[in-house]
């Protein structure tokens, strides 16, 4: 099955630019109630995933004593931490094992641009329904 069926498009999810500040990221995550969000660059490419933990350790270890004046950017925090993105042509079966370690899987189009995510919940729901259908056929 094609993952486009499960895709939550970029315009429907919370994400942040990699040149945003720590404060902006915290505000966005708080507003939307997410513990992790995708990070993209200004060209629209996926840069990584930012988690509350990343921000917590950065604030704790950081030099700024006033978050409002803190000018550190998200791209400086990521340091290679990211959920691996997949191409839009991947199958849902290929995402199953990835979902074990990631709340969501970032999806890129054929040009390498971030187009949205597939959530762990959607993958689990798909497999749950598949198992129920198979049990009903027995």
N, CA, C and O atoms as a GROMACS GRO file, in nm:
protein
  552
    1UNK      N    1   0.083  -0.118   0.000
    1UNK     CA    2   0.000   0.000   0.000
    1UNK      C    3   0.088   0.125   0.000
    1UNK      O    4   0.190   0.130   0.068
    2UNK      N    5   0.049   0.225  -0.075
    2UNK     CA    6   0.123   0.349  -0.089
    2UNK      C    7   0.108   0.436   0.036
    2UNK      O    8  -0.001   0.445   0.093
    3UNK      N    9   0.217   0.499   0.079
    3UNK     CA   10   0.212   0.578   0.202
    3UNK      C   11   0.137   0.710   0.185
    3UNK      O   12   0.104   0.775   0.285
    4UNK      N   13   0.109   0.751   0.064
    4UNK     CA   14   0.031   0.874   0.045
    4UNK      C   15  -0.105   0.865   0.112
    4UNK      O   16  -0.162   0.966   0.154
    5UNK      N   17  -0.158   0.744   0.124
    5UNK     CA   18  -0.285   0.723   0.190
    5UNK      C   19  -0.277   0.764   0.338
    5UNK      O   20  -0.377   0.806   0.396
    6UNK      N   21  -0.158   0.751   0.398
    6UNK     CA   22  -0.137   0.779   0.540
    6UNK      C   23  -0.074   0.916   0.566
    6UNK      O   24  -0.063   0.958   0.681
    7UNK      N   25  -0.033   0.983   0.461
    7UNK     CA   26   0.043   1.108   0.475
    7UNK      C   27  -0.038   1.219   0.540
    7UNK      O   28  -0.150   1.249   0.500
    8UNK      N   29   0.022   1.279   0.642
    8UNK     CA   30  -0.029   1.404   0.697
    8UNK      C   31   0.054   1.513   0.630
    8UNK      O   32   0.172   1.528   0.658
    9UNK      N   33  -0.010   1.590   0.540
    9UNK     CA   34   0.066   1.688   0.462
    9UNK      C   35   0.127   1.799   0.548
    9UNK      O   36   0.077   1.832   0.656
   10UNK      N   37   0.233   1.854   0.496
   10UNK     CA   38   0.307   1.960   0.565
   10UNK      C   39   0.217   2.073   0.612
   10UNK      O   40   0.236   2.125   0.722
   11UNK      N   41   0.119   2.111   0.533
   11UNK     CA   42   0.035   2.225   0.570
   11UNK      C   43  -0.063   2.192   0.684
   11UNK      O   44  -0.129   2.282   0.736
   12UNK      N   45  -0.072   2.065   0.723
   12UNK     CA   46  -0.163   2.025   0.831
   12UNK      C   47  -0.091   1.990   0.961
   12UNK      O   48  -0.156   1.957   1.060
   13UNK      N   49   0.041   1.998   0.962
   13UNK     CA   50   0.116   1.959   1.082
   13UNK      C   51   0.199   2.075   1.134
   13UNK      O   52   0.218   2.175   1.065
   14UNK      N   53   0.249   2.060   1.256
   14UNK     CA   54   0.341   2.158   1.313
   14UNK      C   55   0.483   2.122   1.273
   14UNK      O   56   0.523   2.006   1.284
   15UNK      N   57   0.557   2.218   1.226
   15UNK     CA   58   0.698   2.202   1.193
   15UNK      C   59   0.764   2.337   1.216
   15UNK      O   60   0.695   2.437   1.237
   16UNK      N   61   0.896   2.340   1.211
   16UNK     CA   62   0.967   2.466   1.236
   16UNK      C   63   1.088   2.476   1.144
   16UNK      O   64   1.148   2.375   1.106
   17UNK      N   65   1.122   2.600   1.109
   17UNK     CA   66   1.241   2.623   1.027
   17UNK      C   67   1.367   2.606   1.112
   17UNK      O   68   1.366   2.632   1.233
   18UNK      N   69   1.473   2.562   1.048
   18UNK     CA   70   1.599   2.537   1.120
   18UNK      C   71   1.668   2.665   1.167
   18UNK      O   72   1.758   2.658   1.251
   19UNK      N   73   1.628   2.780   1.116
   19UNK     CA   74   1.688   2.904   1.163
   19UNK      C   75   1.603   2.974   1.269
   19UNK      O   76   1.629   3.090   1.304
   20UNK      N   77   1.502   2.904   1.320
   20UNK     CA   78   1.420   2.957   1.429
   20UNK      C   79   1.499   2.949   1.559
   20UNK      O   80   1.595   2.873   1.570
   21UNK      N   81   1.458   3.028   1.657
   21UNK     CA   82   1.525   3.028   1.787
   21UNK      C   83   1.469   2.918   1.878
   21UNK      O   84   1.364   2.860   1.850
   22UNK      N   85   1.540   2.892   1.984
   22UNK     CA   86   1.494   2.796   2.084
   22UNK      C   87   1.359   2.840   2.140
   22UNK      O   88   1.269   2.757   2.155
   23UNK      N   89   1.344   2.965   2.169
   23UNK     CA   90   1.219   3.017   2.223
   23UNK      C   91   1.104   2.995   2.125
   23UNK      O   92   0.995   2.953   2.165
   24UNK      N   93   1.127   3.022   1.998
   24UNK     CA   94   1.022   3.001   1.898
   24UNK      C   95   0.982   2.854   1.890
   24UNK      O   96   0.864   2.822   1.878
   25UNK      N   97   1.080   2.766   1.899
   25UNK     CA   98   1.052   2.622   1.894
   25UNK      C   99   0.970   2.579   2.016
   25UNK      O  100   0.873   2.504   2.003
   26UNK      N  101   1.010   2.626   2.133
   26UNK     CA  102   0.936   2.591   2.254
   26UNK      C  103   0.792   2.641   2.248
   26UNK      O  104   0.699   2.571   2.287
   27UNK      N  105   0.776   2.762   2.198
   27UNK     CA  106   0.640   2.819   2.187
   27UNK      C  107   0.554   2.737   2.090
   27UNK      O  108   0.438   2.711   2.119
   28UNK      N  109   0.611   2.698   1.978
   28UNK     CA  110   0.535   2.620   1.879
   28UNK      C  111   0.498   2.484   1.936
   28UNK      O  112   0.384   2.439   1.922
   29UNK      N  113   0.593   2.417   1.999
   29UNK     CA  114   0.565   2.285   2.055
   29UNK      C  115   0.462   2.294   2.167
   29UNK      O  116   0.375   2.208   2.178
   30UNK      N  117   0.471   2.395   2.247
   30UNK     CA  118   0.373   2.414   2.355
   30UNK      C  119   0.234   2.440   2.299
   30UNK      O  120   0.135   2.383   2.345
   31UNK      N  121   0.227   2.527   2.199
   31UNK     CA  122   0.098   2.562   2.138
   31UNK      C  123   0.029   2.440   2.078
   31UNK      O  124  -0.092   2.423   2.094
   32UNK      N  125   0.105   2.355   2.011
   32UNK     CA  126   0.048   2.239   1.943
   32UNK      C  127   0.044   2.114   2.032
   32UNK      O  128  -0.024   2.017   1.998
   33UNK      N  129   0.116   2.116   2.143
   33UNK     CA  130   0.114   2.003   2.235
   33UNK      C  131   0.194   1.882   2.189
   33UNK      O  132   0.166   1.770   2.230
   34UNK      N  133   0.295   1.905   2.105
   34UNK     CA  134   0.378   1.795   2.056
   34UNK      C  135   0.509   1.789   2.132
   34UNK      O  136   0.561   1.891   2.176
   35UNK      N  137   0.561   1.668   2.147
   35UNK     CA  138   0.690   1.652   2.213
   35UNK      C  139   0.805   1.647   2.114
   35UNK      O  140   0.922   1.649   2.154
   36UNK      N  141   0.774   1.639   1.984
   36UNK     CA  142   0.876   1.640   1.880
   36UNK      C  143   0.812   1.693   1.751
   36UNK      O  144   0.696   1.665   1.722
   37UNK      N  145   0.890   1.771   1.675
   37UNK     CA  146   0.840   1.825   1.549
   37UNK      C  147   0.950   1.820   1.443
   37UNK      O  148   1.069   1.824   1.475
   38UNK      N  149   0.908   1.810   1.316
   38UNK     CA  150   1.007   1.814   1.208
   38UNK      C  151   1.068   1.953   1.194
   38UNK      O  152   1.004   2.054   1.223
   39UNK      N  153   1.191   1.955   1.150
   39UNK     CA  154   1.264   2.079   1.123
   39UNK      C  155   1.298   2.080   0.975
   39UNK      O  156   1.348   1.981   0.921
   40UNK      N  157   1.270   2.192   0.909
   40UNK     CA  158   1.304   2.204   0.766
   40UNK      C  159   1.386   2.331   0.745
   40UNK      O  160   1.380   2.425   0.823
   41UNK      N  161   1.462   2.330   0.635
   41UNK     CA  162   1.537   2.451   0.600
   41UNK      C  163   1.450   2.540   0.511
   41UNK      O  164   1.340   2.501   0.472
   42UNK      N  165   1.499   2.657   0.480
   42UNK     CA  166   1.420   2.754   0.401
   42UNK      C  167   1.397   2.707   0.259
   42UNK      O  168   1.309   2.760   0.190
   43UNK      N  169   1.474   2.609   0.212
   43UNK     CA  170   1.453   2.553   0.079
   43UNK      C  171   1.345   2.445   0.079
   43UNK      O  172   1.305   2.395  -0.027
   44UNK      N  173   1.298   2.407   0.200
   44UNK     CA  174   1.193   2.306   0.210
   44UNK      C  175   1.243   2.165   0.232
   44UNK      O  176   1.165   2.070   0.224
   45UNK      N  177   1.372   2.150   0.259
   45UNK     CA  178   1.429   2.017   0.282
   45UNK      C  179   1.424   1.983   0.431
   45UNK      O  180   1.441   2.069   0.517
   46UNK      N  181   1.400   1.856   0.458
   46UNK     CA  182   1.397   1.806   0.596
   46UNK      C  183   1.537   1.814   0.656
   46UNK      O  184   1.633   1.765   0.596
   47UNK      N  185   1.548   1.875   0.774
   47UNK     CA  186   1.678   1.889   0.841
   47UNK      C  187   1.693   1.797   0.961
   47UNK      O  188   1.805   1.760   0.997
   48UNK      N  189   1.583   1.758   1.021
   48UNK     CA  190   1.589   1.673   1.140
   48UNK      C  191   1.461   1.681   1.219
   48UNK      O  192   1.362   1.742   1.177
   49UNK      N  193   1.464   1.619   1.334
   49UNK     CA  194   1.351   1.620   1.425
   49UNK      C  195   1.397   1.681   1.556
   49UNK      O  196   1.501   1.642   1.610
   50UNK      N  197   1.321   1.775   1.606
   50UNK     CA  198   1.352   1.842   1.731
   50UNK      C  199   1.260   1.789   1.839
   50UNK      O  200   1.138   1.787   1.821
   51UNK      N  201   1.317   1.748   1.951
   51UNK     CA  202   1.236   1.696   2.062
   51UNK      C  203   1.244   1.790   2.182
   51UNK      O  204   1.333   1.875   2.191
   52UNK      N  205   1.150   1.772   2.273
   52UNK     CA  206   1.152   1.849   2.398
   52UNK      C  207   1.283   1.824   2.472
   52UNK      O  208   1.340   1.916   2.531
   53UNK      N  209   1.330   1.700   2.468
   53UNK     CA  210   1.456   1.667   2.534
   53UNK      C  211   1.574   1.743   2.477
   53UNK      O  212   1.660   1.790   2.551
   54UNK      N  213   1.578   1.756   2.344
   54UNK     CA  214   1.684   1.834   2.281
   54UNK      C  215   1.685   1.976   2.335
   54UNK      O  216   1.789   2.032   2.368
   55UNK      N  217   1.565   2.033   2.343
   55UNK     CA  218   1.553   2.172   2.391
   55UNK      C  219   1.586   2.184   2.539
   55UNK      O  220   1.653   2.278   2.581
   56UNK      N  221   1.539   2.088   2.617
   56UNK     CA  222   1.565   2.091   2.761
   56UNK      C  223   1.714   2.091   2.789
   56UNK      O  224   1.764   2.173   2.867
   57UNK      N  225   1.787   1.998   2.725
   57UNK     CA  226   1.932   1.990   2.750
   57UNK      C  227   2.003   2.114   2.698
   57UNK      O  228   2.099   2.161   2.760
   58UNK      N  229   1.958   2.167   2.587
   58UNK     CA  230   2.021   2.287   2.532
   58UNK      C  231   2.000   2.407   2.623
   58UNK      O  232   2.093   2.485   2.646
   59UNK      N  233   1.879   2.422   2.675
   59UNK     CA  234   1.851   2.533   2.767
   59UNK      C  235   1.932   2.515   2.895
   59UNK      O  236   1.989   2.612   2.946
   60UNK      N  237   1.937   2.394   2.946
   60UNK     CA  238   2.010   2.366   3.069
   60UNK      C  239   2.160   2.390   3.053
   60UNK      O  240   2.224   2.447   3.141
   61UNK      N  241   2.215   2.346   2.940
   61UNK     CA  242   2.359   2.358   2.916
   61UNK      C  243   2.399   2.491   2.853
   61UNK      O  244   2.518   2.525   2.849
   62UNK      N  245   2.300   2.565   2.805
   62UNK     CA  246   2.330   2.686   2.728
   62UNK      C  247   2.378   2.802   2.812
   62UNK      O  248   2.363   2.804   2.934
   63UNK      N  249   2.438   2.900   2.744
   63UNK     CA  250   2.495   3.015   2.813
   63UNK      C  251   2.392   3.121   2.851
   63UNK      O  252   2.417   3.204   2.939
   64UNK      N  253   2.278   3.119   2.788
   64UNK     CA  254   2.182   3.226   2.811
   64UNK      C  255   2.106   3.205   2.941
   64UNK      O  256   2.058   3.096   2.971
   65UNK      N  257   2.097   3.312   3.018
   65UNK     CA  258   2.016   3.304   3.140
   65UNK      C  259   1.877   3.363   3.116
   65UNK      O  260   1.791   3.358   3.204
   66UNK      N  261   1.857   3.419   2.998
   66UNK     CA  262   1.727   3.476   2.961
   66UNK      C  263   1.689   3.421   2.824
   66UNK      O  264   1.748   3.459   2.723
   67UNK      N  265   1.591   3.333   2.821
   67UNK     CA  266   1.553   3.267   2.697
   67UNK      C  267   1.504   3.366   2.592
   67UNK      O  268   1.521   3.342   2.472
   68UNK      N  269   1.446   3.474   2.634
   68UNK     CA  270   1.397   3.574   2.538
   68UNK      C  271   1.512   3.638   2.461
   68UNK      O  272   1.493   3.684   2.348
   69UNK      N  273   1.630   3.643   2.520
   69UNK     CA  274   1.747   3.704   2.454
   69UNK      C  275   1.836   3.599   2.386
   69UNK      O  276   1.934   3.634   2.320
   70UNK      N  277   1.803   3.474   2.402
   70UNK     CA  278   1.882   3.365   2.347
   70UNK      C  279   1.869   3.365   2.195
   70UNK      O  280   1.758   3.357   2.143
   71UNK      N  281   1.979   3.372   2.124
   71UNK     CA  282   1.978   3.380   1.978
   71UNK      C  283   2.021   3.250   1.911
   71UNK      O  284   2.035   3.246   1.789
   72UNK      N  285   2.042   3.143   1.989
   72UNK     CA  286   2.080   3.016   1.929
   72UNK      C  287   1.970   2.967   1.836
   72UNK      O  288   1.851   2.983   1.863
   73UNK      N  289   2.011   2.906   1.726
   73UNK     CA  290   1.918   2.858   1.624
   73UNK      C  291   1.904   2.706   1.632
   73UNK      O  292   1.995   2.636   1.679
   74UNK      N  293   1.791   2.657   1.587
   74UNK     CA  294   1.762   2.515   1.591
   74UNK      C  295   1.866   2.435   1.512
   74UNK      O  296   1.905   2.326   1.555
   75UNK      N  297   1.911   2.487   1.398
   75UNK     CA  298   2.011   2.414   1.318
   75UNK      C  299   2.140   2.390   1.396
   75UNK      O  300   2.213   2.296   1.366
   76UNK      N  301   2.168   2.474   1.496
   76UNK     CA  302   2.287   2.457   1.578
   76UNK      C  303   2.268   2.351   1.686
   76UNK      O  304   2.365   2.301   1.743
   77UNK      N  305   2.144   2.318   1.714
   77UNK     CA  306   2.112   2.220   1.818
   77UNK      C  307   2.103   2.079   1.762
   77UNK      O  308   2.140   1.983   1.830
   78UNK      N  309   2.055   2.065   1.640
   78UNK     CA  310   2.026   1.933   1.583
   78UNK      C  311   2.145   1.840   1.584
   78UNK      O  312   2.135   1.726   1.630
   79UNK      N  313   2.258   1.885   1.535
   79UNK     CA  314   2.382   1.807   1.537
   79UNK      C  315   2.361   1.662   1.494
   79UNK      O  316   2.411   1.570   1.559
   80UNK      N  317   2.288   1.642   1.386
   80UNK     CA  318   2.272   1.508   1.331
   80UNK      C  319   2.160   1.426   1.392
   80UNK      O  320   2.135   1.314   1.348
   81UNK      N  321   2.092   1.478   1.493
   81UNK     CA  322   1.979   1.405   1.551
   81UNK      C  323   1.860   1.416   1.459
   81UNK      O  324   1.810   1.525   1.434
   82UNK      N  325   1.814   1.302   1.409
   82UNK     CA  326   1.696   1.310   1.322
   82UNK      C  327   1.633   1.174   1.304
   82UNK      O  328   1.698   1.070   1.312
   83UNK      N  329   1.504   1.178   1.278
   83UNK     CA  330   1.434   1.059   1.231
   83UNK      C  331   1.467   1.049   1.083
   83UNK      O  332   1.464   1.148   1.011
   84UNK      N  333   1.499   0.930   1.040
   84UNK     CA  334   1.533   0.912   0.899
   84UNK      C  335   1.411   0.938   0.812
   84UNK      O  336   1.304   0.883   0.837
   85UNK      N  337   1.425   1.022   0.708
   85UNK     CA  338   1.313   1.045   0.617
   85UNK      C  339   1.303   0.933   0.514
   85UNK      O  340   1.400   0.861   0.490
   86UNK      N  341   1.186   0.920   0.454
   86UNK     CA  342   1.166   0.823   0.347
   86UNK      C  343   1.114   0.895   0.224
   86UNK      O  344   1.059   1.005   0.231
   87UNK      N  345   1.132   0.830   0.112
   87UNK     CA  346   1.077   0.881  -0.013
   87UNK      C  347   0.929   0.848  -0.019
   87UNK      O  348   0.884   0.748   0.037
   88UNK      N  349   0.854   0.932  -0.085
   88UNK     CA  350   0.710   0.916  -0.097
   88UNK      C  351   0.670   0.783  -0.161
   88UNK      O  352   0.557   0.739  -0.145
   89UNK      N  353   0.761   0.720  -0.232
   89UNK     CA  354   0.730   0.594  -0.300
   89UNK      C  355   0.751   0.470  -0.213
   89UNK      O  356   0.728   0.358  -0.260
   90UNK      N  357   0.792   0.487  -0.089
   90UNK     CA  358   0.808   0.373   0.001
   90UNK      C  359   0.671   0.310   0.028
   90UNK      O  360   0.568   0.376   0.013
   91UNK      N  361   0.672   0.186   0.067
   91UNK     CA  362   0.546   0.120   0.103
   91UNK      C  363   0.525   0.130   0.254
   91UNK      O  364   0.620   0.152   0.329
   92UNK      N  365   0.402   0.114   0.296
   92UNK     CA  366   0.371   0.119   0.439
   92UNK      C  367   0.443   0.007   0.513
   92UNK      O  368   0.480   0.024   0.629
   93UNK      N  369   0.462  -0.105   0.448
   93UNK     CA  370   0.533  -0.216   0.510
   93UNK      C  371   0.677  -0.178   0.544
   93UNK      O  372   0.731  -0.223   0.646
   94UNK      N  373   0.739  -0.096   0.460
   94UNK     CA  374   0.876  -0.053   0.485
   94UNK      C  375   0.886   0.040   0.606
   94UNK      O  376   0.994   0.054   0.665
   95UNK      N  377   0.777   0.104   0.642
   95UNK     CA  378   0.779   0.199   0.753
   95UNK      C  379   0.756   0.134   0.888
   95UNK      O  380   0.783   0.193   0.992
   96UNK      N  381   0.706   0.012   0.887
   96UNK     CA  382   0.667  -0.053   1.011
   96UNK      C  383   0.781  -0.057   1.112
   96UNK      O  384   0.763  -0.015   1.227
   97UNK      N  385   0.897  -0.106   1.073
   97UNK     CA  386   1.009  -0.116   1.166
   97UNK      C  387   1.064   0.021   1.205
   97UNK      O  388   1.114   0.039   1.316
   98UNK      N  389   1.054   0.116   1.116
   98UNK     CA  390   1.099   0.252   1.149
   98UNK      C  391   1.013   0.310   1.261
   98UNK      O  392   1.063   0.384   1.346
   99UNK      N  393   0.886   0.278   1.260
   99UNK     CA  394   0.792   0.332   1.358
   99UNK      C  395   0.818   0.281   1.499
   99UNK      O  396   0.768   0.338   1.596
  100UNK      N  397   0.895   0.174   1.511
  100UNK     CA  398   0.929   0.124   1.644
  100UNK      C  399   1.009   0.228   1.721
  100UNK      O  400   0.994   0.241   1.842
  101UNK      N  401   1.094   0.302   1.651
  101UNK     CA  402   1.186   0.396   1.715
  101UNK      C  403   1.151   0.542   1.693
  101UNK      O  404   1.218   0.630   1.747
  102UNK      N  405   1.047   0.570   1.615
  102UNK     CA  406   1.012   0.708   1.581
  102UNK      C  407   0.862   0.730   1.598
  102UNK      O  408   0.782   0.645   1.561
  103UNK      N  409   0.825   0.845   1.656
  103UNK     CA  410   0.683   0.880   1.668
  103UNK      C  411   0.621   0.905   1.531
  103UNK      O  412   0.503   0.880   1.509
  104UNK      N  413   0.703   0.957   1.441
  104UNK     CA  414   0.658   0.984   1.306
  104UNK      C  415   0.773   0.965   1.210
  104UNK      O  416   0.890   0.970   1.248
  105UNK      N  417   0.738   0.943   1.085
  105UNK     CA  418   0.839   0.926   0.980
  105UNK      C  419   0.824   1.041   0.882
  105UNK      O  420   0.718   1.056   0.820
  106UNK      N  421   0.927   1.124   0.866
  106UNK     CA  422   0.924   1.232   0.768
  106UNK      C  423   0.923   1.176   0.626
  106UNK      O  424   0.990   1.077   0.597
  107UNK      N  425   0.848   1.241   0.539
  107UNK     CA  426   0.835   1.196   0.400
  107UNK      C  427   0.883   1.306   0.307
  107UNK      O  428   0.847   1.423   0.322
  108UNK      N  429   0.964   1.267   0.210
  108UNK     CA  430   1.015   1.360   0.109
  108UNK      C  431   0.963   1.320  -0.028
  108UNK      O  432   0.935   1.203  -0.053
  109UNK      N  433   0.950   1.419  -0.116
  109UNK     CA  434   0.911   1.389  -0.254
  109UNK      C  435   1.035   1.352  -0.335
  109UNK      O  436   1.144   1.342  -0.280
  110UNK      N  437   1.017   1.332  -0.464
  110UNK     CA  438   1.128   1.291  -0.550
  110UNK      C  439   1.235   1.398  -0.565
  110UNK      O  440   1.346   1.369  -0.610
  111UNK      N  441   1.203   1.522  -0.529
  111UNK     CA  442   1.302   1.631  -0.535
  111UNK      C  443   1.377   1.648  -0.404
  111UNK      O  444   1.466   1.732  -0.393
  112UNK      N  445   1.341   1.566  -0.303
  112UNK     CA  446   1.405   1.575  -0.172
  112UNK      C  447   1.342   1.679  -0.082
  112UNK      O  448   1.402   1.717   0.019
  113UNK      N  449   1.223   1.726  -0.116
  113UNK     CA  450   1.155   1.826  -0.035
  113UNK      C  451   1.060   1.760   0.064
  113UNK      O  452   0.994   1.661   0.033
  114UNK      N  453   1.056   1.816   0.183
  114UNK     CA  454   0.969   1.764   0.289
  114UNK      C  455   0.823   1.789   0.252
  114UNK      O  456   0.786   1.902   0.221
  115UNK      N  457   0.741   1.683   0.254
  115UNK     CA  458   0.600   1.701   0.217
  115UNK      C  459   0.504   1.662   0.329
  115UNK      O  460   0.384   1.687   0.318
  116UNK      N  461   0.555   1.602   0.437
  116UNK     CA  462   0.467   1.567   0.547
  116UNK      C  463   0.523   1.451   0.627
  116UNK      O  464   0.641   1.416   0.617
  117UNK      N  465   0.434   1.391   0.708
  117UNK     CA  466   0.476   1.281   0.794
  117UNK      C  467   0.374   1.167   0.790
  117UNK      O  468   0.258   1.186   0.752
  118UNK      N  469   0.420   1.051   0.829
  118UNK     CA  470   0.332   0.938   0.857
  118UNK      C  471   0.354   0.906   1.004
  118UNK      O  472   0.468   0.887   1.047
  119UNK      N  473   0.247   0.901   1.082
  119UNK     CA  474   0.261   0.881   1.226
  119UNK      C  475   0.263   0.733   1.263
  119UNK      O  476   0.210   0.648   1.191
  120UNK      N  477   0.325   0.706   1.375
  120UNK     CA  478   0.327   0.570   1.429
  120UNK      C  479   0.185   0.520   1.452
  120UNK      O  480   0.154   0.404   1.424
  121UNK      N  481   0.099   0.608   1.502
  121UNK     CA  482  -0.040   0.570   1.528
  121UNK      C  483  -0.112   0.524   1.402
  121UNK      O  484  -0.188   0.427   1.406
  122UNK      N  485  -0.090   0.593   1.291
  122UNK     CA  486  -0.154   0.554   1.166
  122UNK      C  487  -0.103   0.418   1.117
  122UNK      O  488  -0.180   0.337   1.064
  123UNK      N  489   0.026   0.393   1.136
  123UNK     CA  490   0.083   0.264   1.096
  123UNK      C  491   0.026   0.152   1.182
  123UNK      O  492  -0.013   0.047   1.130
  124UNK      N  493   0.021   0.174   1.313
  124UNK     CA  494  -0.034   0.072   1.402
  124UNK      C  495  -0.181   0.045   1.373
  124UNK      O  496  -0.225  -0.069   1.376
  125UNK      N  497  -0.255   0.151   1.346
  125UNK     CA  498  -0.397   0.134   1.314
  125UNK      C  499  -0.414   0.052   1.185
  125UNK      O  500  -0.501  -0.035   1.178
  126UNK      N  501  -0.332   0.078   1.085
  126UNK     CA  502  -0.337   0.002   0.960
  126UNK      C  503  -0.316  -0.146   0.987
  126UNK      O  504  -0.392  -0.230   0.938
  127UNK      N  505  -0.212  -0.179   1.066
  127UNK     CA  506  -0.183  -0.320   1.092
  127UNK      C  507  -0.288  -0.384   1.183
  127UNK      O  508  -0.318  -0.503   1.169
  128UNK      N  509  -0.344  -0.308   1.272
  128UNK     CA  510  -0.452  -0.361   1.356
  128UNK      C  511  -0.573  -0.397   1.270
  128UNK      O  512  -0.631  -0.505   1.287
  129UNK      N  513  -0.610  -0.309   1.180
  129UNK     CA  514  -0.724  -0.336   1.092
  129UNK      C  515  -0.693  -0.454   0.999
  129UNK      O  516  -0.782  -0.534   0.969
  130UNK      N  517  -0.570  -0.463   0.954
  130UNK     CA  518  -0.530  -0.574   0.867
  130UNK      C  519  -0.542  -0.707   0.941
  130UNK      O  520  -0.590  -0.806   0.886
  131UNK      N  521  -0.499  -0.709   1.066
  131UNK     CA  522  -0.510  -0.831   1.147
  131UNK      C  523  -0.657  -0.868   1.171
  131UNK      O  524  -0.692  -0.986   1.166
  132UNK      N  525  -0.740  -0.770   1.196
  132UNK     CA  526  -0.882  -0.798   1.216
  132UNK      C  527  -0.946  -0.857   1.090
  132UNK      O  528  -1.026  -0.950   1.098
  133UNK      N  529  -0.911  -0.801   0.975
  133UNK     CA  530  -0.965  -0.854   0.849
  133UNK      C  531  -0.922  -0.998   0.828
  133UNK      O  532  -1.001  -1.083   0.786
  134UNK      N  533  -0.796  -1.026   0.857
  134UNK     CA  534  -0.744  -1.162   0.841
  134UNK      C  535  -0.811  -1.259   0.937
  134UNK      O  536  -0.838  -1.374   0.900
  135UNK      N  537  -0.839  -1.216   1.059
  135UNK     CA  538  -0.906  -1.302   1.156
  135UNK      C  539  -1.051  -1.329   1.114
  135UNK      O  540  -1.103  -1.438   1.136
  136UNK      N  541  -1.116  -1.229   1.054
  136UNK     CA  542  -1.252  -1.245   1.008
  136UNK      C  543  -1.262  -1.339   0.888
  136UNK      O  544  -1.368  -1.398   0.862
  137UNK      N  545  -1.153  -1.352   0.816
  137UNK     CA  546  -1.152  -1.442   0.698
  137UNK      C  547  -1.131  -1.587   0.739
  137UNK      O  548  -1.162  -1.678   0.662
  138UNK      N  549  -1.079  -1.610   0.859
  138UNK     CA  550  -1.052  -1.748   0.904
  138UNK      C  551  -1.177  -1.822   0.941
  138UNK      O  552  -1.171  -1.938   0.981
   0.00000   0.00000   0.00000
